[in-house]
Amino acid sequence: MKNSPKISAQDLDFYYGDSQALFGISLDFNENRVTALIGPSGCGKSTLLRCLNRMNDLIAYSRAEGKVLLDGNDVYDPSVDVVALRRHVGMVFQKPNPFPKTIYENVAYGLRVNGIKNRDFLADRVETSLKQAALWDEVKERLNDSALGLSGGQQQRLCIARALAVEPEVLLMDEPASALDPISTQKIEELIHALKKTYTIIIVTHNMQQAARVSDITAFFYLGKLIEADRTETLFTRPKLQQTSDYITGRFG
Amino acid sequence: MNKVNHKNGVQTRRKVIQGAMFSLFRVSAAINGAALLVVVYFLVAKGWHAINWTFLSQPPIDSMTRGGILPCIVGTLCLCLGAILVALPIGVASAIYLNEYARPGRIVRLIRLGINNLAGVPSVVFGLFGLAFFVVYLEMGVSILAGSLTLGLLTLPVIIGSTEEALRAVPDTYREASLGLGATKWQTIYRVVLPGALPGILTGTILGISRAAGETAPIMFTAAVFYTPSLPTSIFDEIMALPYHIYVLATAGTDIEATRPLQYGTALVLIALVLGLNLIAIIYRSRLRKKR
């Protein structure tokens, strides 16, 4: 049964100055599924991810051509409020980046900037998000401690909780476990598996085994082009293109 | 055997040159430190016996040959406060604009050029400008207001420079995280960047104050006078100030030799203020750097 695409790229080109980084990307991301973007360094997978919530807007002299549709609406339309978009499409970064604030304030941050002040509501949402991120039990006694005192794996789960607190519909994860030890990585992967029931998740990873473990759909990129995208199992066992097969078997990378 | 000897010769020569260079550097550093020590020692030796509670809390009497420098201390503090009230908001706002909002381009480069040139303007030129513009044209008269505005302009590049440095030190990754959660740019600055930059801004402020405290030329035409009978009650009042008092006593007073002890005393108070502020800023800054 095919799910409707929650978010999709349509014929998307992206330029850093004069240099083109993405060439005509068309890719659907299905609702409540995990899609993994894989490919060698510099292939454009992170660039594509950052187009989906228009984080690339921060880069001077960059531009996107084509469309990114969220629920059928083009997010690059001039009338779109980028700030509101980013509430619906959340992001977790490669290196954990909790604010130098308390654990509580980190998770509450997204809610506060959206104008929510009610203490009970905030406390409730903070607890829910920390539970969703499988961090609640470890921090519930010390919510007022600095977030920087947590371990790397805990910090990353905190960042996930922080992103979840604003209840986005799509969650973008840019190599979320690459800076973490294997045990933390495993916890994050379990988390992703649990979260996909509620969220649409797109994850960039340079680790093919992780892509195979975690995703439903995998898309392989090379030099800014989408080479092949298919159900994960199919892509890894019976890829349609030689280039895909070469990358997966490690002939290049 | 020849090869080994030749090698030894080259090695020795290199070592001697290196030793000589290091000695040169050490001597230069020592001269720096020594210069400061000599100045401080000189002032302390000559001015120490002029310092007492009367000196610090009473106005001058007997044509400045006796009494104290209370109005000068008050005047200098007023000017410092005024200068910071002018320079801090404008400086921090400018730094935020330059660092967070402005897109790299010709306009930004022009603004930076302007700021750098402002930093290089001789202080007496600031004084003349203050006289012509604030005192005369805007009819503020010789006043705390005119002096503060002039000193504020002088302090502005210091504030902008240290604020920009503090803003740059806040990692971009915090900004990204904030924007990624659906915050506006201003919210990001207000909630994450500024709090992170605050210690650096504070350090710059202290350094700015210490700079403003010691300047003579900008206040000579705009705020400071030789003598005023009472402490200031409004921002349109003229005031006495520490650096100007030293200048006046040493050059134009009615009895220069008799006032010599008070000159040194005043200089000692001023340098204690300036060095004290600088020391606070430096210690605070080095503690910050250790934390990072």
Interface residues (C-beta under 8 A of the other chain):
Chain A: N53 M55 L58 A60 V83 A84 L85 R86 R87 G90 M91 F93 K95 N97 P98 F99 P100 Y109 G110 R112 V113 N114 C159 R162 A163 V166
Chain B: R103 P104 P171 T173 Y174 E176 A177 S178 L179 G180 L181 G182 A183 T184 Q187 R191 V192 P195 G196
